[in-house]
Amino acid sequence: MNKAIKSINKKELALDILFDILGGAIYAAGVYLFAKAAEFAPGGITGLAILINHYLKSVPIGIITLVLNIPIALFSYKVLGKRFFIKSVKTMVIVAVLLDFVFPHLTQYSGDPLMAALFGGAFLGIGLALIYMRGSSTGGTDFIILSIRKKRSHISIGQITLIIDGVIISLGGLVFGRIDAVLQGLVMTVTSTIVIDKIMYGVSSGKSLMIITEKGAEISKEITNVVGRGVTQMTGKGAYSGLEKQVLVCACSKSQTYKVREVVRRIDDKALVIINSFDEAFGFGFKGLNE
């Protein structure tokens, strides 16, 4: 039993390190080859490190990020826990090594600044998403962001990132002395935000429909036949009319939403249909509960 547990732990650690290296390399490419080369701050502690490096050129970006991360890491330790803290420290060290010892030897992008912001944001988002998937982070504002999300789980990582990074992006305009630096930082941050949310939530996101009708059994059967989705049926009562109605709940993919709505319209055009979005769904017809 102990051997099996040790084997699983070793595999988990190997997978964590693999994702750290892959995600860290993509992340570092976005920072060093695009943002630093085009002279703008993408946000976060790394963006702040780029601004400091602009004045202290002899101090590498990776080292600066590690130094800045120490007080934030200590502040967030109790909220995020020992496991997440250790995993993140490992990730931070790997990213710092890649930033200071690998990417300075590669050719930086020197083309269109807008393209630098777009591709830099895409690289940043992909790298961070891979790291987040393994329950780790690059430290810095990630600690603050995930601490907030732990207490406010309904808020997406991308949304919190966009708010916090605004201050650092604005500082980039002051440091580099041009408004374009702010615009580039904003474009890069928005791009990375979209990429993070799409990778982490886009695959399993979908729509949930609440249908209030007098023809619940008929609509439920037709949804199952046409769309292949299960329906949960409950009984409700109108507060004003006092009439009993069926309340149907159905979760489906975005592409199936129109079909479900058409089924309802065809059978009961007086029904009330409320459509909401969800980021993830676990259970029959979606991802397994253990994933």
Secondary structure, 3 states (H helix, E strand, C coil): CHHHHHHHHHHHHHHHHHHHHHHHHHHHHHHHHHHHHHCCCCCHHHHHHHHHHHHCCCCCHHHHHHHHHHHHHHHHHHHHCHHHHHHHHHHHHHHHHHHHHHHHHCCCCCCCHHHHHHHHHHHHHHHHHHHHHCCCCCCCHHHHHHHHHHHCCCCCHHHHHHHHHHHHHHHHHHHHCCHHHHHHHHHHHHHHHHHHHHHHHHCCCEEEEEEEECCHHHHHHHHHHHCCCCCEEEEEECCCCCCEEEEEEEEECHHHHHHHHHHHHHHCCCCEEEEEEECCCECCCCECCCC
